């Protein structure tokens, strides 16, 4: 929702003020309904206090998929593109998408094509979406194009959710473990320090270690917090910078256990996008440029870039892929067959289906293995602290029994 300053004439003469609206057009309509004839209107620049803070695409993927499905359904039912856009803008739950659709509706009424209108909103509509819409306009099959886009984004969303769920579980357990350990070291262990000091004699090694960790945590908790905060900021920076993201992606793909899963997800995303673009008759070199930008993995993107260069020189697009560890023989061989037989779209679709199933199976297997492992780790950490407290207490009890 944006804010607009206006000046106009109403029943009380010249009027000035501001109004909230999703778009300039909506602001004008609201003012007209209020009996104000606008002479000047401009959008107020957003500040950190007023703007919606968002990272990446401001529209959730599931909301975007619903929008595409509904758009395709309305067009199949004979609703015009302008009316369909207006209907979808009135019922979407996303404020950002609503604002974009109202602007798109205005552009369409002014005679601009849909591809040109959505191109003005690159944060919401990806290059792949824009190019497929453009192909649909040329081919006169917009509803079919939207159906393919909806299917593409649904599968992409499903694969991403699988990866997120597989990665989220160990992270959540790790944070819980860290929180429990910090609580025990800061709030529980210090209550036994004076008791152990009055015991005399030598404390067990495990107790000394835990007491030392407790003392460090009480004195330097701020340092631990700064290290964690700095680590999170570093990851965010590495992801935003294209050069450093390459090394982060390389590390993630080479990571034990999770690396293979992330590799399969990246290959599924790459081949699914390729297949969707080819099905809409997007030229192969243009399709490769789009895939390079949307694959979300700089290691894979670098190889795609090299493959495009190879294709431009009249060679096979699979040459760079065959010599790279991130592309298994299955991928390169099936793409080669697709190139030779002219069935590249079908081969890419089969590769995507295969790796999407691999991701499904892999995440389910991973979660079943990680769950007991994380429980053991958490029990081990807590058990170590409890043991460090109980061992000296048993010694105190034994000494008490010997005396009395």
C-alpha positions as CSV (number, residue, x, y, z in Angstrom):
1,X,0.0,0.0,0.0
2,X,1.4,3.4,-1.1
3,X,0.7,6.9,0.1
4,X,-0.2,9.7,-2.3
5,X,-0.2,13.5,-1.8
6,X,-2.9,15.3,-3.8
7,X,-4.4,18.7,-4.5
8,X,-7.8,19.2,-6.0
9,X,-11.1,21.0,-5.9
10,X,-14.1,19.7,-4.0
11,X,-17.3,21.1,-2.4
12,X,-15.3,23.2,0.1
13,X,-13.0,24.7,-2.6
14,X,-9.3,23.8,-3.0
15,X,-8.3,20.8,-0.9
16,X,-4.9,19.3,-0.1
17,X,-4.1,16.0,1.7
18,X,-2.9,12.5,1.4
19,X,-4.5,9.1,0.8
20,X,-3.4,5.4,1.0
21,X,-4.0,3.3,-2.1
22,X,-2.5,0.3,-3.8
23,X,-1.9,2.4,-7.0
24,X,-2.2,5.9,-8.5
25,X,-5.3,4.8,-10.3
26,X,-7.0,3.5,-7.2
27,X,-6.1,6.8,-5.4
28,X,-7.7,8.8,-8.2
29,X,-10.9,6.6,-8.0
30,X,-11.1,7.0,-4.2
31,X,-10.8,10.8,-4.5
32,X,-13.4,10.9,-7.3
33,X,-15.8,8.9,-5.1
34,X,-15.2,11.5,-2.4
35,X,-16.2,14.3,-4.7
36,X,-12.7,15.7,-5.3
37,X,-11.5,16.6,-8.8
38,X,-7.7,16.0,-8.6
39,X,-5.4,18.7,-10.2
40,X,-2.1,17.2,-8.9
41,X,-1.2,13.9,-7.3
42,X,2.2,12.3,-6.6
43,X,3.3,9.2,-4.6
44,X,5.1,9.9,-1.3
45,X,8.6,8.3,-1.2
46,X,8.8,5.4,1.2
47,X,11.1,5.5,4.2
48,X,12.4,2.7,6.5
49,X,9.4,3.4,8.8
50,X,6.7,3.2,6.1
51,X,7.8,0.7,3.5
52,X,7.2,-3.0,3.5
53,X,10.6,-4.7,4.1
54,X,10.9,-7.8,2.0
55,X,13.8,-10.1,1.0
56,X,13.8,-11.7,-2.5
57,X,10.4,-11.9,-4.2
58,X,7.9,-10.1,-2.1
59,X,5.1,-12.5,-3.2
60,X,5.0,-15.9,-1.6
61,X,5.4,-18.7,-4.1
62,X,2.1,-20.4,-3.1
63,X,0.2,-17.1,-3.6
64,X,1.9,-16.7,-7.0
65,X,0.9,-20.2,-8.1
66,X,-2.8,-19.6,-7.1
67,X,-2.7,-16.3,-9.1
68,X,-1.4,-18.1,-12.2
69,X,-4.0,-20.9,-11.9
70,X,-6.8,-18.5,-11.5
71,X,-5.6,-16.3,-14.4
72,X,-5.5,-19.4,-16.7
73,X,-9.0,-20.4,-15.6
74,X,-10.5,-16.9,-16.2
75,X,-8.9,-16.7,-19.7
76,X,-10.2,-20.2,-20.6
77,X,-13.7,-19.1,-19.5
78,X,-13.5,-16.3,-22.0
79,X,-12.8,-13.4,-19.6
80,X,-10.6,-10.7,-21.2
81,X,-7.0,-10.2,-19.9
82,X,-8.0,-6.7,-18.6
83,X,-11.0,-8.0,-16.7
84,X,-9.1,-11.0,-15.4
85,X,-6.4,-8.8,-14.1
86,X,-8.9,-6.6,-12.3
87,X,-10.7,-9.6,-10.7
88,X,-7.4,-11.1,-9.5
89,X,-6.2,-7.8,-8.1
90,X,-9.4,-7.6,-6.0
91,X,-9.1,-11.0,-4.5
92,X,-5.4,-11.7,-4.0
93,X,-4.1,-11.8,-0.4
94,X,-0.7,-10.3,-1.3
95,X,-0.5,-6.5,-1.1
96,X,2.5,-6.3,-3.4
97,X,0.8,-8.5,-6.0
98,X,-2.4,-6.4,-5.7
99,X,-0.5,-3.2,-6.3
100,X,1.3,-4.7,-9.3
101,X,-1.9,-6.0,-10.9
102,X,-3.7,-2.7,-10.5
103,X,-0.7,-1.0,-12.3
104,X,-0.8,-3.8,-15.0
105,X,-4.5,-3.3,-15.5
106,X,-4.0,0.4,-16.2
107,X,-1.2,-0.4,-18.6
108,X,-3.4,-2.9,-20.5
109,X,-6.2,-0.3,-20.8
110,X,-3.7,2.1,-22.3
111,X,-3.0,-0.5,-25.1
112,X,0.2,-2.1,-23.8
113,X,0.7,-5.8,-24.2
114,X,0.7,-8.0,-21.0
115,X,4.4,-8.9,-21.4
116,X,5.3,-5.2,-21.4
117,X,3.1,-4.4,-18.4
118,X,4.5,-7.2,-16.2
119,X,8.1,-6.3,-17.3
120,X,7.7,-3.2,-15.2
121,X,7.6,-5.3,-12.0
122,X,10.8,-7.4,-12.1
123,X,10.7,-8.1,-8.3
124,X,7.5,-10.1,-8.7
125,X,7.7,-11.5,-12.2
126,X,10.8,-13.4,-13.2
127,X,12.5,-13.2,-16.6
128,X,11.3,-16.8,-17.3
129,X,7.6,-15.8,-16.5
130,X,7.9,-12.6,-18.7
131,X,9.5,-14.5,-21.7
132,X,6.9,-17.3,-21.5
133,X,4.1,-14.7,-21.5
134,X,5.7,-13.1,-24.5
135,X,5.8,-16.4,-26.3
136,X,2.1,-17.0,-25.4
137,X,1.1,-13.7,-26.9
138,X,3.0,-14.5,-30.1
139,X,1.5,-18.0,-30.3
140,X,-2.0,-17.0,-29.3
141,X,-2.1,-19.6,-26.5
142,X,-2.0,-17.6,-23.4
143,X,-4.2,-19.9,-21.2
144,X,-2.1,-22.9,-22.2
145,X,1.1,-20.9,-21.4
146,X,-0.3,-20.0,-17.9
147,X,-1.2,-23.6,-17.2
148,X,2.4,-24.7,-18.0
149,X,3.7,-21.8,-15.8
150,X,1.4,-22.9,-12.9
151,X,2.6,-26.5,-13.2
152,X,6.2,-25.3,-13.3
153,X,5.9,-23.2,-10.2
154,X,3.9,-25.8,-8.3
155,X,6.6,-28.4,-8.8
156,X,9.3,-25.8,-8.0
157,X,7.4,-24.9,-4.7
158,X,7.0,-28.6,-3.8
159,X,10.8,-29.3,-4.3
160,X,11.7,-26.2,-2.4
161,X,9.4,-27.1,0.5
162,X,11.0,-30.5,0.7
163,X,14.5,-29.1,0.9
164,X,13.5,-26.5,3.5
165,X,11.8,-29.1,5.7
166,X,14.9,-31.3,5.5
167,X,17.2,-28.4,6.4
168,X,14.9,-26.8,9.0
169,X,14.6,-29.8,11.3
170,X,18.3,-30.1,12.2
171,X,18.6,-26.3,12.5
172,X,15.7,-26.1,14.9
173,X,17.0,-28.9,17.0
174,X,20.5,-27.3,17.0
175,X,19.1,-23.9,18.2
176,X,17.1,-25.7,20.9
177,X,20.2,-27.6,22.0
178,X,22.3,-24.3,22.1
179,X,19.5,-22.6,24.1
180,X,19.2,-25.4,26.6
181,X,23.0,-25.6,27.1
182,X,23.3,-21.8,27.6
183,X,20.4,-21.9,30.1
184,X,22.0,-24.7,32.1
185,X,25.4,-23.0,32.0
186,X,24.1,-19.6,33.0
187,X,21.2,-20.3,35.3
188,X,21.7,-23.8,36.8
189,X,25.4,-24.7,37.1
190,X,26.4,-21.5,39.0
191,X,24.0,-22.5,41.9
192,X,26.3,-25.4,42.6
193,X,29.6,-23.5,42.5
194,X,29.7,-22.5,46.2
195,X,28.7,-26.1,47.2
196,X,31.6,-27.6,45.2
197,X,34.0,-24.9,46.6
198,X,33.2,-26.1,50.2
199,X,33.9,-29.7,49.3
200,X,37.7,-29.4,49.2
201,X,39.7,-32.0,47.3
202,X,40.0,-32.4,43.6
203,X,36.9,-32.0,41.4
204,X,36.4,-34.5,38.4
205,X,37.7,-33.3,35.1
206,X,34.2,-33.2,33.6
207,X,33.1,-30.9,36.4
208,X,36.0,-28.6,36.0
209,X,35.3,-28.3,32.3
210,X,31.6,-27.5,32.8
211,X,32.3,-25.0,35.5
212,X,34.9,-23.3,33.3
213,X,32.4,-23.2,30.4
214,X,29.8,-21.7,32.8
215,X,32.2,-19.0,34.0
216,X,33.1,-18.1,30.4
217,X,29.4,-17.9,29.4
218,X,28.6,-15.6,32.3
219,X,31.5,-13.3,31.6
220,X,31.5,-13.3,27.8
221,X,27.9,-14.0,26.8
222,X,28.0,-10.8,24.7
223,X,31.0,-12.3,22.7
224,X,29.0,-15.4,22.0
225,X,26.0,-13.3,20.8
226,X,28.3,-11.2,18.6
227,X,29.8,-14.3,17.0
228,X,26.4,-15.8,16.2
229,X,25.2,-12.4,14.9
230,X,28.3,-11.9,12.8
231,X,27.9,-15.4,11.4
232,X,24.3,-14.7,10.3
233,X,25.4,-11.4,8.7
234,X,28.3,-13.1,6.9
235,X,25.9,-15.7,5.4
236,X,23.5,-13.0,4.2
237,X,26.4,-11.0,2.6
238,X,27.8,-14.1,0.9
239,X,24.4,-14.9,-0.6
240,X,23.9,-11.3,-1.9
241,X,27.3,-10.9,-3.5
242,X,27.5,-12.9,-6.8
243,X,31.2,-13.6,-6.5
244,X,31.2,-14.8,-2.9
245,X,27.9,-16.7,-3.5
246,X,29.8,-19.0,-5.9
247,X,32.1,-20.2,-3.0
248,X,29.1,-20.5,-0.7
249,X,27.2,-22.6,-3.2
250,X,30.3,-24.7,-3.9
251,X,30.7,-25.4,-0.2
252,X,27.0,-26.3,0.2
253,X,27.1,-28.7,-2.8
254,X,30.3,-30.4,-1.4
255,X,28.8,-30.7,2.1
256,X,28.4,-34.2,3.4
257,X,24.8,-35.6,3.4
258,X,23.1,-32.4,2.5
259,X,25.3,-31.6,-0.6
260,X,23.8,-34.3,-2.8
261,X,20.3,-33.3,-1.9
262,X,21.0,-29.7,-2.8
263,X,22.7,-30.8,-6.0
264,X,19.6,-32.8,-7.1
265,X,17.3,-29.9,-6.2
266,X,19.4,-27.5,-8.3
267,X,19.4,-29.9,-11.3
268,X,15.7,-30.4,-11.0
269,X,15.1,-26.7,-11.0
270,X,17.4,-26.2,-14.0
271,X,16.0,-28.9,-16.2
272,X,12.4,-28.1,-15.3
273,X,12.9,-24.4,-16.2
274,X,14.6,-25.4,-19.5
275,X,11.7,-27.7,-20.4
276,X,9.1,-25.1,-19.6
277,X,10.8,-22.5,-21.7
278,X,11.3,-24.9,-24.7
279,X,7.6,-25.9,-24.5
280,X,6.7,-22.2,-25.0
281,X,9.1,-22.0,-28.0
282,X,11.6,-19.6,-26.4
283,X,14.8,-19.7,-28.4
284,X,17.5,-22.0,-26.8
285,X,20.2,-19.3,-26.3
286,X,17.6,-17.0,-24.7
287,X,16.3,-19.9,-22.6
288,X,19.8,-20.6,-21.3
289,X,20.3,-17.0,-20.3
290,X,17.1,-17.1,-18.3
291,X,17.9,-20.4,-16.6
292,X,21.3,-19.0,-15.7
293,X,19.6,-16.2,-13.8
294,X,16.9,-18.2,-12.1
295,X,18.7,-21.4,-11.1
296,X,19.8,-19.9,-7.8
297,X,23.1,-21.7,-7.7
298,X,26.2,-20.0,-9.0
299,X,28.1,-23.2,-9.6
300,X,25.4,-24.5,-11.9
301,X,24.9,-21.1,-13.4
302,X,28.6,-20.9,-14.4
303,X,28.4,-24.2,-16.2
304,X,25.2,-23.1,-18.0
305,X,27.1,-19.9,-19.1
306,X,29.9,-22.1,-20.5
307,X,27.3,-24.3,-22.2
308,X,25.7,-21.3,-23.9
309,X,29.2,-20.2,-25.1
310,X,29.8,-23.7,-26.5
311,X,26.5,-23.7,-28.3
312,X,27.2,-20.2,-29.8
313,X,30.5,-21.7,-31.2
314,X,28.6,-24.5,-33.0
315,X,29.5,-27.2,-30.5
316,X,27.3,-29.3,-28.2
317,X,25.9,-27.6,-25.1
318,X,26.8,-30.7,-23.0
319,X,30.6,-30.4,-23.5
320,X,31.2,-28.2,-20.4
321,X,28.7,-30.3,-18.4
322,X,30.5,-33.5,-19.1
323,X,33.7,-32.2,-17.5
324,X,32.0,-30.8,-14.4
325,X,31.4,-32.8,-11.2
326,X,28.1,-31.2,-10.5
327,X,26.5,-32.8,-13.6
328,X,26.1,-36.6,-13.3
329,X,26.3,-38.7,-16.5
330,X,22.6,-39.2,-16.5
331,X,22.0,-35.5,-17.1
332,X,24.6,-35.1,-19.8
333,X,23.7,-38.3,-21.7
334,X,20.0,-37.6,-21.8
335,X,20.6,-34.0,-22.9
336,X,22.9,-35.3,-25.6
337,X,20.2,-37.7,-26.8
338,X,17.7,-34.9,-26.8
339,X,20.0,-32.7,-28.9
340,X,20.6,-35.5,-31.5
341,X,16.9,-36.6,-31.7
342,X,15.3,-33.1,-31.5
343,X,13.4,-34.2,-28.3
344,X,15.3,-31.9,-25.9
345,X,12.1,-30.7,-24.2
346,X,11.0,-34.3,-23.4
347,X,14.4,-35.3,-22.2
348,X,14.7,-32.3,-19.9
349,X,11.2,-33.0,-18.5
350,X,12.2,-36.6,-17.7
351,X,15.4,-35.5,-16.0
352,X,13.4,-33.0,-13.9
353,X,10.8,-35.7,-13.0
354,X,13.6,-38.1,-12.0
355,X,15.4,-35.6,-9.7
356,X,12.2,-34.3,-8.2
357,X,11.4,-37.8,-7.1
358,X,15.0,-38.2,-5.9
359,X,14.6,-35.1,-3.7
360,X,11.3,-36.4,-2.3
361,X,12.8,-39.8,-1.4
362,X,16.1,-38.2,-0.2
363,X,14.4,-35.7,2.2
364,X,12.1,-38.4,3.7
365,X,15.1,-40.7,4.3
366,X,17.2,-37.9,5.6
367,X,14.6,-36.8,8.2
368,X,14.2,-40.3,9.4
369,X,18.0,-40.6,10.0
370,X,18.5,-37.1,11.4
371,X,15.7,-37.3,14.0
372,X,17.3,-40.0,16.2
373,X,20.8,-38.5,15.7
374,X,19.8,-35.1,16.8
375,X,18.0,-36.5,19.9
376,X,21.2,-38.4,20.8
377,X,23.3,-35.2,20.4
378,X,20.9,-33.2,22.5
379,X,20.8,-35.9,25.2
380,X,24.6,-36.1,25.1
381,X,25.0,-32.3,25.7
382,X,22.5,-32.2,28.5
383,X,23.7,-35.5,30.0
384,X,27.3,-34.1,30.1
385,X,26.2,-31.1,32.2
386,X,24.0,-33.2,34.5
387,X,26.8,-35.7,35.0
388,X,29.3,-33.0,35.8
389,X,27.0,-31.9,38.7
390,X,25.9,-35.4,39.9
391,X,29.4,-36.9,40.2
392,X,30.7,-34.5,42.9
393,X,27.3,-34.7,44.7
394,X,27.7,-38.5,44.9
395,X,31.2,-38.1,46.2
396,X,29.8,-35.7,48.9
397,X,27.1,-38.3,49.8
398,X,29.7,-41.0,50.1
399,X,31.9,-38.9,52.4
400,X,28.9,-38.1,54.5
401,X,28.1,-41.8,54.9
402,X,31.7,-42.6,55.9
403,X,31.6,-39.9,58.7
404,X,28.3,-41.0,60.1
